Structures are given as structure tokens and as C-alpha cells.
Amino acid sequence: MKQKVQAIGKALSGMVMPNIGAFIAWGFITALFIDAGWWPNAKLASIQPFMLHFLIPALIAAQGGKMV
């Protein structure tokens, strides 16, 4: 049982860790450009939800597809 859980965790981290740059970029864009951010900018803040809903899941799915 423990080995199965560890194998699943290893597979999940193998999909997420190569995309850590995308998570960092999303965090910076969010922290800098949303309404409560350091430099509010509506145009740049408008890409934030698209990154969260489309780009990051697509990157993780592509990495998972490579692993398979």
C-alpha cells in the first residue's frame, strides 16, 4: 500500500515539477498586476485567469502525456 501511494505521488510530482516556472510566472503576474497588486494594470491582469484555467493544466497534461 505504501509503495503504491509513493508511486502515485512520484508520478504527480513528475508532472508538476518541470512546470514550476509556469507557476512562478503566474504568481508574479498575479502579485504584480491584479487590482490589489503592486502595479495594478487591467490589461496584464486579464491574462491571469486564462493562465490558471488553460495554460497551466495544458502544460501539466503535456508533461503527463510525455511520461506515458
mmCIF file as Biopython writes it, N, C-alpha, C and O atoms, coordinates in Angstrom:
data_model
#
loop_
_atom_site.group_PDB
_atom_site.id
_atom_site.type_symbol
_atom_site.label_atom_id
_atom_site.label_alt_id
_atom_site.label_comp_id
_atom_site.label_asym_id
_atom_site.label_entity_id
_atom_site.label_seq_id
_atom_site.pdbx_PDB_ins_code
_atom_site.Cartn_x
_atom_site.Cartn_y
_atom_site.Cartn_z
_atom_site.occupancy
_atom_site.B_iso_or_equiv
_atom_site.auth_seq_id
_atom_site.auth_asym_id
_atom_site.pdbx_PDB_model_num
ATOM 1   N N  . MET A ? 1  ? 0.828  -1.199 0.000   1.0 0.0 1  A 1 
ATOM 2   C CA . MET A ? 1  ? 0.000  0.000  0.000   1.0 0.0 1  A 1 
ATOM 3   C C  . MET A ? 1  ? 0.871  1.261  0.000   1.0 0.0 1  A 1 
ATOM 4   O O  . MET A ? 1  ? 0.624  2.198  -0.759  1.0 0.0 1  A 1 
ATOM 5   N N  . LYS A ? 2  ? 1.894  1.270  0.864   1.0 0.0 2  A 1 
ATOM 6   C CA . LYS A ? 2  ? 2.758  2.442  0.957   1.0 0.0 2  A 1 
ATOM 7   C C  . LYS A ? 2  ? 3.494  2.678  -0.363  1.0 0.0 2  A 1 
ATOM 8   O O  . LYS A ? 2  ? 3.650  3.823  -0.787  1.0 0.0 2  A 1 
ATOM 9   N N  . GLN A ? 3  ? 3.942  1.618  -1.006  1.0 0.0 3  A 1 
ATOM 10  C CA . GLN A ? 3  ? 4.661  1.756  -2.270  1.0 0.0 3  A 1 
ATOM 11  C C  . GLN A ? 3  ? 3.753  2.300  -3.380  1.0 0.0 3  A 1 
ATOM 12  O O  . GLN A ? 3  ? 4.201  3.078  -4.222  1.0 0.0 3  A 1 
ATOM 13  N N  . LYS A ? 4  ? 2.487  1.894  -3.381  1.0 0.0 4  A 1 
ATOM 14  C CA . LYS A ? 4  ? 1.538  2.394  -4.381  1.0 0.0 4  A 1 
ATOM 15  C C  . LYS A ? 4  ? 1.304  3.896  -4.210  1.0 0.0 4  A 1 
ATOM 16  O O  . LYS A ? 4  ? 1.295  4.649  -5.184  1.0 0.0 4  A 1 
ATOM 17  N N  . VAL A ? 5  ? 1.114  4.316  -2.958  1.0 0.0 5  A 1 
ATOM 18  C CA . VAL A ? 5  ? 0.898  5.741  -2.685  1.0 0.0 5  A 1 
ATOM 19  C C  . VAL A ? 5  ? 2.136  6.539  -3.076  1.0 0.0 5  A 1 
ATOM 20  O O  . VAL A ? 5  ? 2.014  7.621  -3.648  1.0 0.0 5  A 1 
ATOM 21  N N  . GLN A ? 6  ? 3.318  6.027  -2.778  1.0 0.0 6  A 1 
ATOM 22  C CA . GLN A ? 6  ? 4.549  6.722  -3.150  1.0 0.0 6  A 1 
ATOM 23  C C  . GLN A ? 6  ? 4.716  6.786  -4.658  1.0 0.0 6  A 1 
ATOM 24  O O  . GLN A ? 6  ? 5.199  7.790  -5.182  1.0 0.0 6  A 1 
ATOM 25  N N  . ALA A ? 7  ? 4.327  5.734  -5.364  1.0 0.0 7  A 1 
ATOM 26  C CA . ALA A ? 7  ? 4.430  5.734  -6.829  1.0 0.0 7  A 1 
ATOM 27  C C  . ALA A ? 7  ? 3.489  6.759  -7.440  1.0 0.0 7  A 1 
ATOM 28  O O  . ALA A ? 7  ? 3.848  7.437  -8.402  1.0 0.0 7  A 1 
ATOM 29  N N  . ILE A ? 8  ? 2.297  6.875  -6.893  1.0 0.0 8  A 1 
ATOM 30  C CA . ILE A ? 8  ? 1.347  7.877  -7.386  1.0 0.0 8  A 1 
ATOM 31  C C  . ILE A ? 8  ? 1.882  9.285  -7.113  1.0 0.0 8  A 1 
ATOM 32  O O  . ILE A ? 8  ? 1.809  10.155 -7.980  1.0 0.0 8  A 1 
ATOM 33  N N  . GLY A ? 9  ? 2.410  9.505  -5.930  1.0 0.0 9  A 1 
ATOM 34  C CA . GLY A ? 9  ? 2.983  10.804 -5.588  1.0 0.0 9  A 1 
ATOM 35  C C  . GLY A ? 9  ? 4.162  11.155 -6.475  1.0 0.0 9  A 1 
ATOM 36  O O  . GLY A ? 9  ? 4.321  12.310 -6.871  1.0 0.0 9  A 1 
ATOM 37  N N  . LYS A ? 10 ? 4.992  10.166 -6.792  1.0 0.0 10 A 1 
ATOM 38  C CA . LYS A ? 10 ? 6.135  10.401 -7.676  1.0 0.0 10 A 1 
ATOM 39  C C  . LYS A ? 10 ? 5.661  10.774 -9.071  1.0 0.0 10 A 1 
ATOM 40  O O  . LYS A ? 10 ? 6.232  11.666 -9.699  1.0 0.0 10 A 1 
ATOM 41  N N  . ALA A ? 11 ? 4.628  10.107 -9.565  1.0 0.0 11 A 1 
ATOM 42  C CA . ALA A ? 11 ? 4.092  10.417 -10.888 1.0 0.0 11 A 1 
ATOM 43  C C  . ALA A ? 11 ? 3.506  11.827 -10.925 1.0 0.0 11 A 1 
ATOM 44  O O  . ALA A ? 11 ? 3.734  12.572 -11.878 1.0 0.0 11 A 1 
ATOM 45  N N  . LEU A ? 12 ? 2.759  12.190 -9.894  1.0 0.0 12 A 1 
ATOM 46  C CA . LEU A ? 12 ? 2.160  13.530 -9.850  1.0 0.0 12 A 1 
ATOM 47  C C  . LEU A ? 12 ? 3.229  14.618 -9.757  1.0 0.0 12 A 1 
ATOM 48  O O  . LEU A ? 12 ? 3.138  15.641 -10.436 1.0 0.0 12 A 1 
ATOM 49  N N  . SER A ? 13 ? 4.229  14.399 -8.927  1.0 0.0 13 A 1 
ATOM 50  C CA . SER A ? 13 ? 5.286  15.405 -8.813  1.0 0.0 13 A 1 
ATOM 51  C C  . SER A ? 13 ? 6.113  15.467 -10.092 1.0 0.0 13 A 1 
ATOM 52  O O  . SER A ? 13 ? 6.646  16.524 -10.428 1.0 0.0 13 A 1 
ATOM 53  N N  . GLY A ? 14 ? 6.227  14.355 -10.810 1.0 0.0 14 A 1 
ATOM 54  C CA . GLY A ? 14 ? 6.935  14.352 -12.084 1.0 0.0 14 A 1 
ATOM 55  C C  . GLY A ? 14 ? 6.218  15.163 -13.149 1.0 0.0 14 A 1 
ATOM 56  O O  . GLY A ? 14 ? 6.845  15.639 -14.096 1.0 0.0 14 A 1 
ATOM 57  N N  . MET A ? 15 ? 4.913  15.324 -13.004 1.0 0.0 15 A 1 
ATOM 58  C CA . MET A ? 15 ? 4.166  16.161 -13.943 1.0 0.0 15 A 1 
ATOM 59  C C  . MET A ? 15 ? 4.227  17.632 -13.560 1.0 0.0 15 A 1 
ATOM 60  O O  . MET A ? 15 ? 4.225  18.495 -14.438 1.0 0.0 15 A 1 
ATOM 61  N N  . VAL A ? 16 ? 4.279  17.931 -12.284 1.0 0.0 16 A 1 
ATOM 62  C CA . VAL A ? 16 ? 4.206  19.320 -11.816 1.0 0.0 16 A 1 
ATOM 63  C C  . VAL A ? 16 ? 5.581  19.991 -11.790 1.0 0.0 16 A 1 
ATOM 64  O O  . VAL A ? 16 ? 5.704  21.145 -12.200 1.0 0.0 16 A 1 
ATOM 65  N N  . MET A ? 17 ? 6.592  19.308 -11.329 1.0 0.0 17 A 1 
ATOM 66  C CA . MET A ? 17 ? 7.897  19.932 -11.112 1.0 0.0 17 A 1 
ATOM 67  C C  . MET A ? 17 ? 8.534  20.509 -12.375 1.0 0.0 17 A 1 
ATOM 68  O O  . MET A ? 17 ? 9.141  21.576 -12.280 1.0 0.0 17 A 1 
ATOM 69  N N  . PRO A ? 18 ? 8.441  19.886 -13.544 1.0 0.0 18 A 1 
ATOM 70  C CA . PRO A ? 18 ? 9.026  20.529 -14.728 1.0 0.0 18 A 1 
ATOM 71  C C  . PRO A ? 18 ? 8.329  21.834 -15.116 1.0 0.0 18 A 1 
ATOM 72  O O  . PRO A ? 18 ? 8.885  22.627 -15.876 1.0 0.0 18 A 1 
ATOM 73  N N  . ASN A ? 19 ? 7.142  22.058 -14.610 1.0 0.0 19 A 1 
ATOM 74  C CA . ASN A ? 19 ? 6.380  23.257 -14.935 1.0 0.0 19 A 1 
ATOM 75  C C  . ASN A ? 19 ? 6.403  24.292 -13.826 1.0 0.0 19 A 1 
ATOM 76  O O  . ASN A ? 19 ? 5.552  25.181 -13.790 1.0 0.0 19 A 1 
ATOM 77  N N  . ILE A ? 20 ? 7.353  24.189 -12.934 1.0 0.0 20 A 1 
ATOM 78  C CA . ILE A ? 20 ? 7.401  25.095 -11.788 1.0 0.0 20 A 1 
ATOM 79  C C  . ILE A ? 20 ? 7.603  26.539 -12.254 1.0 0.0 20 A 1 
ATOM 80  O O  . ILE A ? 20 ? 7.142  27.467 -11.588 1.0 0.0 20 A 1 
ATOM 81  N N  . GLY A ? 21 ? 8.272  26.740 -13.367 1.0 0.0 21 A 1 
ATOM 82  C CA . GLY A ? 21 ? 8.453  28.084 -13.913 1.0 0.0 21 A 1 
ATOM 83  C C  . GLY A ? 21 ? 7.135  28.736 -14.277 1.0 0.0 21 A 1 
ATOM 84  O O  . GLY A ? 21 ? 6.961  29.939 -14.086 1.0 0.0 21 A 1 
ATOM 85  N N  . ALA A ? 22 ? 6.201  27.948 -14.802 1.0 0.0 22 A 1 
ATOM 86  C CA . ALA A ? 22 ? 4.882  28.486 -15.145 1.0 0.0 22 A 1 
ATOM 87  C C  . ALA A ? 22 ? 4.131  28.903 -13.888 1.0 0.0 22 A 1 
ATOM 88  O O  . ALA A ? 22 ? 3.440  29.922 -13.894 1.0 0.0 22 A 1 
ATOM 89  N N  . PHE A ? 23 ? 4.256  28.132 -12.811 1.0 0.0 23 A 1 
ATOM 90  C CA . PHE A ? 23 ? 3.609  28.513 -11.557 1.0 0.0 23 A 1 
ATOM 91  C C  . PHE A ? 23 ? 4.216  29.798 -10.999 1.0 0.0 23 A 1 
ATOM 92  O O  . PHE A ? 23 ? 3.497  30.658 -10.492 1.0 0.0 23 A 1 
ATOM 93  N N  . ILE A ? 24 ? 5.522  29.926 -11.091 1.0 0.0 24 A 1 
ATOM 94  C CA . ILE A ? 24 ? 6.184  31.131 -10.598 1.0 0.0 24 A 1 
ATOM 95  C C  . ILE A ? 24 ? 5.767  32.343 -11.429 1.0 0.0 24 A 1 
ATOM 96  O O  . ILE A ? 24 ? 5.490  33.407 -10.876 1.0 0.0 24 A 1 
ATOM 97  N N  . ALA A ? 25 ? 5.720  32.190 -12.752 1.0 0.0 25 A 1 
ATOM 98  C CA . ALA A ? 25 ? 5.299  33.294 -13.621 1.0 0.0 25 A 1 
ATOM 99  C C  . ALA A ? 25 ? 3.865  33.702 -13.320 1.0 0.0 25 A 1 
ATOM 100 O O  . ALA A ? 25 ? 3.553  34.892 -13.266 1.0 0.0 25 A 1 
ATOM 101 N N  . TRP A ? 26 ? 2.985  32.710 -13.123 1.0 0.0 26 A 1 
ATOM 102 C CA . TRP A ? 26 ? 1.599  33.026 -12.794 1.0 0.0 26 A 1 
ATOM 103 C C  . TRP A ? 26 ? 1.524  33.785 -11.468 1.0 0.0 26 A 1 
ATOM 104 O O  . TRP A ? 26 ? 0.753  34.737 -11.344 1.0 0.0 26 A 1 
ATOM 105 N N  . GLY A ? 27 ? 2.304  33.378 -10.497 1.0 0.0 27 A 1 
ATOM 106 C CA . GLY A ? 27 ? 2.321  34.057 -9.206  1.0 0.0 27 A 1 
ATOM 107 C C  . GLY A ? 27 ? 2.816  35.488 -9.307  1.0 0.0 27 A 1 
ATOM 108 O O  . GLY A ? 27 ? 2.258  36.387 -8.678  1.0 0.0 27 A 1 
ATOM 109 N N  . PHE A ? 28 ? 3.871  35.705 -10.101 1.0 0.0 28 A 1 
ATOM 110 C CA . PHE A ? 28 ? 4.368  37.062 -10.287 1.0 0.0 28 A 1 
ATOM 111 C C  . PHE A ? 28 ? 3.345  37.947 -10.978 1.0 0.0 28 A 1 
ATOM 112 O O  . PHE A ? 28 ? 3.114  39.079 -10.554 1.0 0.0 28 A 1 
ATOM 113 N N  . ILE A ? 29 ? 2.731  37.438 -12.040 1.0 0.0 29 A 1 
ATOM 114 C CA . ILE A ? 29 ? 1.725  38.233 -12.751 1.0 0.0 29 A 1 
ATOM 115 C C  . ILE A ? 29 ? 0.570  38.567 -11.818 1.0 0.0 29 A 1 
ATOM 116 O O  . ILE A ? 29 ? 0.062  39.688 -11.825 1.0 0.0 29 A 1 
ATOM 117 N N  . THR A ? 30 ? 0.161  37.597 -11.021 1.0 0.0 30 A 1 
ATOM 118 C CA . THR A ? 30 ? -0.932 37.837 -10.080 1.0 0.0 30 A 1 
ATOM 119 C C  . THR A ? 30 ? -0.534 38.876 -9.036  1.0 0.0 30 A 1 
ATOM 120 O O  . THR A ? 30 ? -1.288 39.810 -8.763  1.0 0.0 30 A 1 
ATOM 121 N N  . ALA A ? 31 ? 0.648  38.710 -8.454  1.0 0.0 31 A 1 
ATOM 122 C CA . ALA A ? 31 ? 1.072  39.624 -7.394  1.0 0.0 31 A 1 
ATOM 123 C C  . ALA A ? 31 ? 1.312  41.044 -7.899  1.0 0.0 31 A 1 
ATOM 124 O O  . ALA A ? 31 ? 1.082  42.011 -7.172  1.0 0.0 31 A 1 
ATOM 125 N N  . LEU A ? 32 ? 1.764  41.169 -9.122  1.0 0.0 32 A 1 
ATOM 126 C CA . LEU A ? 32 ? 2.108  42.499 -9.626  1.0 0.0 32 A 1 
ATOM 127 C C  . LEU A ? 32 ? 0.923  43.256 -10.204 1.0 0.0 32 A 1 
ATOM 128 O O  . LEU A ? 32 ? 0.784  44.455 -9.962  1.0 0.0 32 A 1 
ATOM 129 N N  . PHE A ? 33 ? 0.063  42.578 -10.965 1.0 0.0 33 A 1 
ATOM 130 C CA . PHE A ? 33 ? -0.842 43.305 -11.839 1.0 0.0 33 A 1 
ATOM 131 C C  . PHE A ? 33 ? -2.321 43.210 -11.508 1.0 0.0 33 A 1 
ATOM 132 O O  . PHE A ? 33 ? -3.118 43.853 -12.191 1.0 0.0 33 A 1 
ATOM 133 N N  . ILE A ? 34 ? -2.735 42.454 -10.507 1.0 0.0 34 A 1 
ATOM 134 C CA . ILE A ? 34 ? -4.163 42.448 -10.162 1.0 0.0 34 A 1 
ATOM 135 C C  . ILE A ? 34 ? -4.515 43.774 -9.475  1.0 0.0 34 A 1 
ATOM 136 O O  . ILE A ? 34 ? -3.628 44.575 -9.179  1.0 0.0 34 A 1 
ATOM 137 N N  . ASP A ? 35 ? -5.795 43.999 -9.227  1.0 0.0 35 A 1 
ATOM 138 C CA . ASP A ? 35 ? -6.249 45.275 -8.651  1.0 0.0 35 A 1 
ATOM 139 C C  . ASP A ? 35 ? -5.584 45.601 -7.321  1.0 0.0 35 A 1 
ATOM 140 O O  . ASP A ? 35 ? -5.303 46.766 -7.039  1.0 0.0 35 A 1 
ATOM 141 N N  . ALA A ? 36 ? -5.331 44.593 -6.509  1.0 0.0 36 A 1 
ATOM 142 C CA . ALA A ? 36 ? -4.708 44.829 -5.203  1.0 0.0 36 A 1 
ATOM 143 C C  . ALA A ? 36 ? -3.195 44.640 -5.264  1.0 0.0 36 A 1 
ATOM 144 O O  . ALA A ? 36 ? -2.541 44.611 -4.222  1.0 0.0 36 A 1 
ATOM 145 N N  . GLY A ? 37 ? -2.625 44.509 -6.469  1.0 0.0 37 A 1 
ATOM 146 C CA . GLY A ? 37 ? -1.198 44.255 -6.629  1.0 0.0 37 A 1 
ATOM 147 C C  . GLY A ? 37 ? -0.349 45.493 -6.484  1.0 0.0 37 A 1 
ATOM 148 O O  . GLY A ? 37 ? -0.848 46.572 -6.164  1.0 0.0 37 A 1 
ATOM 149 N N  . TRP A ? 38 ? 0.948  45.329 -6.723  1.0 0.0 38 A 1 
ATOM 150 C CA . TRP A ? 38 ? 1.894  46.421 -6.570  1.0 0.0 38 A 1 
ATOM 151 C C  . TRP A ? 38 ? 1.758  47.452 -7.676  1.0 0.0 38 A 1 
ATOM 152 O O  . TRP A ? 38 ? 1.822  48.653 -7.413  1.0 0.0 38 A 1 
ATOM 153 N N  . TRP A ? 39 ? 1.571  46.995 -8.923  1.0 0.0 39 A 1 
ATOM 154 C CA . TRP A ? 39 ? 1.390  47.887 -10.068 1.0 0.0 39 A 1 
ATOM 155 C C  . TRP A ? 39 ? 0.122  47.465 -10.792 1.0 0.0 39 A 1 
ATOM 156 O O  . TRP A ? 39 ? 0.206  46.744 -11.787 1.0 0.0 39 A 1 
ATOM 157 N N  . PRO A ? 40 ? -1.032 47.881 -10.337 1.0 0.0 40 A 1 
ATOM 158 C CA . PRO A ? 40 ? -2.294 47.448 -10.972 1.0 0.0 40 A 1 
ATOM 159 C C  . PRO A ? 40 ? -2.333 47.820 -12.453 1.0 0.0 40 A 1 
ATOM 160 O O  . PRO A ? 40 ? -2.076 48.960 -12.839 1.0 0.0 40 A 1 
ATOM 161 N N  . ASN A ? 41 ? -2.661 46.819 -13.265 1.0 0.0 41 A 1 
ATOM 162 C CA . ASN A ? 41 ? -2.769 47.031 -14.702 1.0 0.0 41 A 1 
ATOM 163 C C  . ASN A ? 41 ? -3.827 46.061 -15.215 1.0 0.0 41 A 1 
ATOM 164 O O  . ASN A ? 41 ? -3.622 44.847 -15.201 1.0 0.0 41 A 1 
ATOM 165 N N  . ALA A ? 42 ? -4.944 46.591 -15.662 1.0 0.0 42 A 1 
ATOM 166 C CA . ALA A ? 42 ? -6.075 45.743 -16.045 1.0 0.0 42 A 1 
ATOM 167 C C  . ALA A ? 42 ? -5.764 44.865 -17.251 1.0 0.0 42 A 1 
ATOM 168 O O  . ALA A ? 42 ? -6.217 43.721 -17.309 1.0 0.0 42 A 1 
ATOM 169 N N  . LYS A ? 43 ? -5.000 45.377 -18.215 1.0 0.0 43 A 1 
ATOM 170 C CA . LYS A ? 43 ? -4.689 44.581 -19.410 1.0 0.0 43 A 1 
ATOM 171 C C  . LYS A ? 43 ? -3.817 43.385 -19.060 1.0 0.0 43 A 1 
ATOM 172 O O  . LYS A ? 43 ? -4.078 42.269 -19.511 1.0 0.0 43 A 1 
ATOM 173 N N  . LEU A ? 44 ? -2.797 43.608 -18.270 1.0 0.0 44 A 1 
ATOM 174 C CA . LEU A ? 44 ? -1.922 42.487 -17.899 1.0 0.0 44 A 1 
ATOM 175 C C  . LEU A ? 44 ? -2.602 41.547 -16.912 1.0 0.0 44 A 1 
ATOM 176 O O  . LEU A ? 44 ? -2.349 40.343 -16.935 1.0 0.0 44 A 1 
ATOM 177 N N  . ALA A ? 45 ? -3.446 42.070 -16.061 1.0 0.0 45 A 1 
ATOM 178 C CA . ALA A ? 45 ? -4.158 41.219 -15.113 1.0 0.0 45 A 1 
ATOM 179 C C  . ALA A ? 45 ? -5.196 40.355 -15.804 1.0 0.0 45 A 1 
ATOM 180 O O  . ALA A ? 45 ? -5.610 39.333 -15.256 1.0 0.0 45 A 1 
ATOM 181 N N  . SER A ? 46 ? -5.623 40.743 -16.993 1.0 0.0 46 A 1 
ATOM 182 C CA . SER A ? 46 ? -6.655 39.970 -17.688 1.0 0.0 46 A 1 
ATOM 183 C C  . SER A ? 46 ? -6.141 38.620 -18.187 1.0 0.0 46 A 1 
ATOM 184 O O  . SER A ? 46 ? -6.952 37.740 -18.476 1.0 0.0 46 A 1 
ATOM 185 N N  . ILE A ? 47 ? -4.817 38.422 -18.300 1.0 0.0 47 A 1 
ATOM 186 C CA . ILE A ? 47 ? -4.308 37.121 -18.742 1.0 0.0 47 A 1 
ATOM 187 C C  . ILE A ? 47 ? -4.213 36.130 -17.596 1.0 0.0 47 A 1 
ATOM 188 O O  . ILE A ? 47 ? -4.060 34.930 -17.827 1.0 0.0 47 A 1 
ATOM 189 N N  . GLN A ? 48 ? -4.301 36.611 -16.372 1.0 0.0 48 A 1 
ATOM 190 C CA . GLN A ? 48 ? -4.144 35.754 -15.198 1.0 0.0 48 A 1 
ATOM 191 C C  . GLN A ? 48 ? -5.145 34.602 -15.143 1.0 0.0 48 A 1 
ATOM 192 O O  . GLN A ? 48 ? -4.721 33.470 -14.912 1.0 0.0 48 A 1 
ATOM 193 N N  . PRO A ? 49 ? -6.458 34.821 -15.341 1.0 0.0 49 A 1 
ATOM 194 C CA . PRO A ? 49 ? -7.376 33.680 -15.271 1.0 0.0 49 A 1 
ATOM 195 C C  . PRO A ? 49 ? -7.183 32.689 -16.412 1.0 0.0 49 A 1 
ATOM 196 O O  . PRO A ? 49 ? -7.430 31.496 -16.240 1.0 0.0 49 A 1 
ATOM 197 N N  . PHE A ? 50 ? -6.744 33.168 -17.575 1.0 0.0 50 A 1 
ATOM 198 C CA . PHE A ? 50 ? -6.511 32.254 -18.692 1.0 0.0 50 A 1 
ATOM 199 C C  . PHE A ? 50 ? -5.315 31.349 -18.426 1.0 0.0 50 A 1 
ATOM 200 O O  . PHE A ? 50 ? -5.313 30.174 -18.792 1.0 0.0 50 A 1 
ATOM 201 N N  . MET A ? 51 ? -4.312 31.910 -17.790 1.0 0.0 51 A 1 
ATOM 202 C CA . MET A ? 51 ? -3.163 31.082 -17.415 1.0 0.0 51 A 1 
ATOM 203 C C  . MET A ? 51 ? -3.580 30.005 -16.424 1.0 0.0 51 A 1 
ATOM 204 O O  . MET A ? 51 ? -3.154 28.855 -16.526 1.0 0.0 51 A 1 
ATOM 205 N N  . LEU A ? 52 ? -4.408 30.385 -15.475 1.0 0.0 52 A 1 
ATOM 206 C CA . LEU A ? 52 ? -4.825 29.451 -14.436 1.0 0.0 52 A 1 
ATOM 207 C C  . LEU A ? 52 ? -5.730 28.360 -14.988 1.0 0.0 52 A 1 
ATOM 208 O O  . LEU A ? 52 ? -5.612 27.202 -14.589 1.0 0.0 52 A 1 
ATOM 209 N N  . HIS A ? 53 ? -6.620 28.705 -15.889 1.0 0.0 53 A 1 
ATOM 210 C CA . HIS A ? 53 ? -7.627 27.753 -16.362 1.0 0.0 53 A 1 
ATOM 211 C C  . HIS A ? 53 ? -7.196 26.965 -17.593 1.0 0.0 53 A 1 
ATOM 212 O O  . HIS A ? 53 ? -7.696 25.862 -17.818 1.0 0.0 53 A 1 
ATOM 213 N N  . PHE A ? 54 ? -6.278 27.504 -18.396 1.0 0.0 54 A 1 
ATOM 214 C CA . PHE A ? 54 ? -5.929 26.838 -19.647 1.0 0.0 54 A 1 
ATOM 215 C C  . PHE A ? 54 ? -4.448 26.471 -19.745 1.0 0.0 54 A 1 
ATOM 216 O O  . PHE A ? 54 ? -4.119 25.316 -20.016 1.0 0.0 54 A 1 
ATOM 217 N N  . LEU A ? 55 ? -3.560 27.425 -19.531 1.0 0.0 55 A 1 
ATOM 218 C CA . LEU A ? 55 ? -2.139 27.198 -19.774 1.0 0.0 55 A 1 
ATOM 219 C C  . LEU A ? 55 ? -1.530 26.194 -18.805 1.0 0.0 55 A 1 
ATOM 220 O O  . LEU A ? 55 ? -0.910 25.222 -19.235 1.0 0.0 55 A 1 
ATOM 221 N N  . ILE A ? 56 ? -1.695 26.408 -17.524 1.0 0.0 56 A 1 
ATOM 222 C CA . ILE A ? 56 ? -1.067 25.527 -16.540 1.0 0.0 56 A 1 
ATOM 223 C C  . ILE A ? 56 ? -1.605 24.101 -16.630 1.0 0.0 56 A 1 
ATOM 224 O O  . ILE A ? 56 ? -0.802 23.169 -16.608 1.0 0.0 56 A 1 
ATOM 225 N N  . PRO A ? 57 ? -2.927 23.874 -16.731 1.0 0.0 57 A 1 
ATOM 226 C CA . PRO A ? 57 ? -3.390 22.493 -16.907 1.0 0.0 57 A 1 
ATOM 227 C C  . PRO A ? 57 ? -2.893 21.854 -18.208 1.0 0.0 57 A 1 
ATOM 228 O O  . PRO A ? 57 ? -2.616 20.655 -18.240 1.0 0.0 57 A 1 
ATOM 229 N N  . ALA A ? 58 ? -2.779 22.644 -19.278 1.0 0.0 58 A 1 
ATOM 230 C CA . ALA A ? 58 ? -2.275 22.095 -20.541 1.0 0.0 58 A 1 
ATOM 231 C C  . ALA A ? 58 ? -0.815 21.691 -20.413 1.0 0.0 58 A 1 
ATOM 232 O O  . ALA A ? 58 ? -0.409 20.659 -20.948 1.0 0.0 58 A 1 
ATOM 233 N N  . LEU A ? 59 ? -0.027 22.487 -19.716 1.0 0.0 59 A 1 
ATOM 234 C CA . LEU A ? 59 ? 1.383  22.140 -19.508 1.0 0.0 59 A 1 
ATOM 235 C C  . LEU A ? 59 ? 1.524  20.871 -18.670 1.0 0.0 59 A 1 
ATOM 236 O O  . LEU A ? 59 ? 2.350  20.010 -18.973 1.0 0.0 59 A 1 
ATOM 237 N N  . ILE A ? 60 ? 0.721  20.761 -17.622 1.0 0.0 60 A 1 
ATOM 238 C CA . ILE A ? 60 ? 0.784  19.567 -16.785 1.0 0.0 60 A 1 
ATOM 239 C C  . ILE A ? 60 ? 0.320  18.342 -17.562 1.0 0.0 60 A 1 
ATOM 240 O O  . ILE A ? 60 ? 0.916  17.271 -17.443 1.0 0.0 60 A 1 
ATOM 241 N N  . ALA A ? 61 ? -0.747 18.489 -18.363 1.0 0.0 61 A 1 
ATOM 242 C CA . ALA A ? 61 ? -1.231 17.358 -19.166 1.0 0.0 61 A 1 
ATOM 243 C C  . ALA A ? 61 ? -0.198 16.947 -20.208 1.0 0.0 61 A 1 
ATOM 244 O O  . ALA A ? 61 ? -0.015 15.755 -20.455 1.0 0.0 61 A 1 
ATOM 245 N N  . ALA A ? 62 ? 0.472  17.901 -20.816 1.0 0.0 62 A 1 
ATOM 246 C CA . ALA A ? 62 ? 1.501  17.562 -21.806 1.0 0.0 62 A 1 
ATOM 247 C C  . ALA A ? 62 ? 2.647  16.803 -21.156 1.0 0.0 62 A 1 
ATOM 248 O O  . ALA A ? 62 ? 3.169  15.849 -21.733 1.0 0.0 62 A 1 
ATOM 249 N N  . GLN A ? 63 ? 3.037  17.217 -19.970 1.0 0.0 63 A 1 
ATOM 250 C CA . GLN A ? 63 ? 4.097  16.508 -19.260 1.0 0.0 63 A 1 
ATOM 251 C C  . GLN A ? 63 ? 3.653  15.109 -18.877 1.0 0.0 63 A 1 
ATOM 252 O O  . GLN A ? 63 ? 4.439  14.165 -18.960 1.0 0.0 63 A 1 
ATOM 253 N N  . GLY A ? 64 ? 2.392  14.963 -18.453 1.0 0.0 64 A 1 
ATOM 254 C CA . GLY A ? 64 ? 1.867  13.635 -18.149 1.0 0.0 64 A 1 
ATOM 255 C C  . GLY A ? 64 ? 1.813  12.766 -19.386 1.0 0.0 64 A 1 
ATOM 256 O O  . GLY A ? 64 ? 2.074  11.565 -19.309 1.0 0.0 64 A 1 
ATOM 257 N N  . GLY A ? 65 ? 1.479  13.349 -20.524 1.0 0.0 65 A 1 
ATOM 258 C CA . GLY A ? 65 ? 1.472  12.598 -21.772 1.0 0.0 65 A 1 
ATOM 259 C C  . GLY A ? 65 ? 2.859  12.125 -22.150 1.0 0.0 65 A 1 
ATOM 260 O O  . GLY A ? 65 ? 3.014  11.013 -22.655 1.0 0.0 65 A 1 
ATOM 261 N N  . LYS A ? 66 ? 3.882  12.954 -21.914 1.0 0.0 66 A 1 
ATOM 262 C CA . LYS A ? 66 ? 5.263  12.535 -22.166 1.0 0.0 66 A 1 
ATOM 263 C C  . LYS A ? 66 ? 5.638  11.354 -21.292 1.0 0.0 66 A 1 
ATOM 264 O O  . LYS A ? 66 ? 6.338  10.439 -21.726 1.0 0.0 66 A 1 
ATOM 265 N N  . MET A ? 67 ? 5.162  11.385 -20.053 1.0 0.0 67 A 1 
ATOM 266 C CA . MET A ? 67 ? 5.513  10.308 -19.111 1.0 0.0 67 A 1 
ATOM 267 C C  . MET A ? 67 ? 4.887  8.979  -19.515 1.0 0.0 67 A 1 
ATOM 268 O O  . MET A ? 67 ? 5.452  7.917  -19.257 1.0 0.0 67 A 1 
ATOM 269 N N  . VAL A ? 68 ? 3.724  9.042  -20.148 1.0 0.0 68 A 1 
ATOM 270 C CA . VAL A ? 68 ? 3.048  7.815  -20.571 1.0 0.0 68 A 1 
ATOM 271 C C  . VAL A ? 68 ? 3.702  7.315  -21.831 1.0 0.0 68 A 1 
ATOM 272 O O  . VAL A ? 68 ? 3.294  6.287  -22.372 1.0 0.0 68 A 1 
#
